[in-house]
């Protein structure tokens, strides 16, 4: 009686195993960070420095005053592309404020953002494209319900 031939482990199986293992390790070590003004967050060759973040008082939305009034967060972010050859794309949808209790995300408010850009006379493109070695500092305006406790900023 002969034994069945031994199974060969293919190159594809090994690559798949390595990718899955690396993914699990990266997800396990990723952690949220709280940044104070001036602190930097690094993703590979891309650096995000929180220059400033301000919260407005409750906004007057007129006769349609919602049960939970809104506030504005004005976030000033410096984005550095320190890569040698790779460009970087950052859109208004790359930045959000997250409400931790319900997991809701609030993105850049287009009307507020346009009003800000009109006021300063600067109309940068969205998305922002940074060539290798370039950097830019931009203000982003996000509307959030006033009742949100301990909001967190997310960069994607």
C-alpha positions as CSV (number, residue, x, y, z in Angstrom):
1,X,0.0,0.0,0.0
2,X,1.4,3.4,-0.9
3,X,1.0,6.6,1.0
4,X,-0.5,9.6,-0.6
5,X,2.0,12.1,-2.0
6,X,2.9,14.9,0.4
7,X,1.1,18.2,-0.1
8,X,3.2,21.0,-1.4
9,X,2.7,24.4,0.0
10,X,2.4,26.8,-2.9
11,X,4.0,30.2,-3.1
12,X,0.5,31.8,-3.2
13,X,-0.4,30.2,0.1
14,X,2.7,31.5,1.8
15,X,2.1,35.0,0.5
16,X,-1.5,34.9,1.6
17,X,-0.4,33.8,5.1
18,X,2.2,36.6,5.4
19,X,-0.3,39.2,4.3
20,X,-3.0,38.0,6.7
21,X,-0.5,37.9,9.6
22,X,0.8,41.4,8.8
23,X,-2.7,42.8,8.6
24,X,-3.6,41.3,12.0
25,X,-0.4,42.7,13.6
26,X,-1.0,46.2,12.1
27,X,-4.6,46.2,13.3
28,X,-3.6,45.0,16.8
29,X,-1.0,47.7,17.3
30,X,-3.0,50.6,15.8
31,X,-4.2,53.0,18.5
32,X,-6.1,56.2,18.7
33,X,-4.0,59.2,19.6
34,X,-5.1,62.5,21.2
35,X,-3.2,65.4,19.7
36,X,-2.7,68.8,21.2
37,X,-2.1,71.8,19.0
38,X,1.3,71.5,17.4
39,X,1.5,67.7,17.6
40,X,2.0,65.5,14.5
41,X,0.5,62.3,13.4
42,X,2.5,60.2,10.9
43,X,1.1,57.7,8.4
44,X,4.0,56.3,6.4
45,X,5.6,59.3,4.6
46,X,2.7,61.6,5.2
47,X,2.5,63.9,8.3
48,X,-0.5,65.7,9.7
49,X,0.1,68.4,12.2
50,X,-2.8,69.8,14.2
51,X,-2.1,73.5,14.1
52,X,-5.3,74.6,15.8
53,X,-8.9,73.5,16.6
54,X,-11.6,75.9,17.7
55,X,-15.2,75.3,18.7
56,X,-17.8,77.9,18.0
57,X,-20.9,78.7,20.2
58,X,-24.2,77.2,19.1
59,X,-25.3,78.3,15.6
60,X,-28.5,80.2,15.0
61,X,-30.2,78.1,12.3
62,X,-33.2,80.4,12.1
63,X,-36.8,79.2,12.5
64,X,-35.8,75.6,11.9
65,X,-33.9,75.5,15.1
66,X,-33.2,71.8,15.7
67,X,-33.7,70.0,19.0
68,X,-29.9,69.8,19.2
69,X,-28.2,73.0,17.9
70,X,-25.1,72.8,15.9
71,X,-21.6,74.1,16.6
72,X,-18.7,74.6,14.2
73,X,-15.2,73.2,14.6
74,X,-12.5,75.0,12.7
75,X,-9.6,72.7,12.3
76,X,-6.3,74.0,10.9
77,X,-4.2,71.1,9.6
78,X,-0.8,71.1,8.1
79,X,-0.2,68.2,5.7
80,X,3.3,67.3,4.7
81,X,4.2,64.8,2.0
82,X,7.7,63.7,2.9
83,X,7.8,61.0,0.3
84,X,10.6,61.0,-2.3
85,X,8.5,60.2,-5.4
86,X,4.9,59.5,-4.4
87,X,2.2,62.2,-4.6
88,X,-0.5,62.4,-2.0
89,X,-4.3,63.2,-2.3
90,X,-6.3,64.6,0.6
91,X,-9.9,65.5,0.1
92,X,-12.5,67.2,2.4
93,X,-13.9,63.7,3.0
94,X,-10.6,62.6,4.4
95,X,-11.2,64.5,7.6
96,X,-14.1,63.8,10.0
97,X,-15.2,64.3,13.5
98,X,-16.5,61.2,15.2
99,X,-19.1,61.0,18.0
100,X,-17.9,58.2,20.1
101,X,-21.1,57.1,21.7
102,X,-23.0,56.4,18.5
103,X,-20.1,56.3,16.0
104,X,-21.6,59.0,13.8
105,X,-19.2,60.8,11.5
106,X,-19.4,64.5,10.6
107,X,-17.5,65.6,7.6
108,X,-16.4,69.0,6.3
109,X,-19.5,71.2,5.7
110,X,-19.4,72.3,2.1
111,X,-21.4,75.5,2.6
112,X,-19.3,76.7,5.5
113,X,-16.1,75.7,3.7
114,X,-17.1,77.7,0.6
115,X,-18.0,80.7,2.8
116,X,-14.5,80.5,4.5
117,X,-12.7,80.3,1.2
118,X,-14.7,83.2,-0.3
119,X,-13.9,85.3,2.8
120,X,-10.2,84.8,2.5
121,X,-10.2,84.8,-1.3
122,X,-8.4,81.5,-1.6
123,X,-10.0,78.7,-3.6
124,X,-7.7,75.6,-3.3
125,X,-8.8,72.5,-5.2
126,X,-10.6,69.7,-3.5
127,X,-9.0,67.2,-3.4
128,X,-5.7,68.7,-2.5
129,X,-2.8,67.0,-4.4
130,X,0.6,67.3,-2.9
131,X,3.6,66.3,-5.0
132,X,6.5,64.6,-3.3
133,X,8.1,67.0,-0.8
134,X,5.3,69.5,-0.8
135,X,3.2,70.6,2.2
136,X,0.1,72.7,2.7
137,X,-1.8,74.2,5.6
138,X,-5.6,74.3,5.3
139,X,-8.6,75.2,7.5
140,X,-11.5,72.8,7.5
141,X,-14.9,73.5,9.0
142,X,-17.1,70.7,10.4
143,X,-20.6,71.1,11.9
144,X,-21.4,68.9,14.8
145,X,-24.4,68.8,17.2
146,X,-23.7,70.8,20.3
147,X,-24.5,67.8,22.5
148,X,-21.6,65.7,21.2
149,X,-19.3,64.9,24.1
150,X,-15.6,64.4,23.6
151,X,-15.5,64.3,19.8
152,X,-12.6,62.8,18.0
153,X,-11.0,63.8,14.7
154,X,-10.4,61.0,12.2
155,X,-8.0,61.2,9.3
156,X,-8.4,58.7,6.5
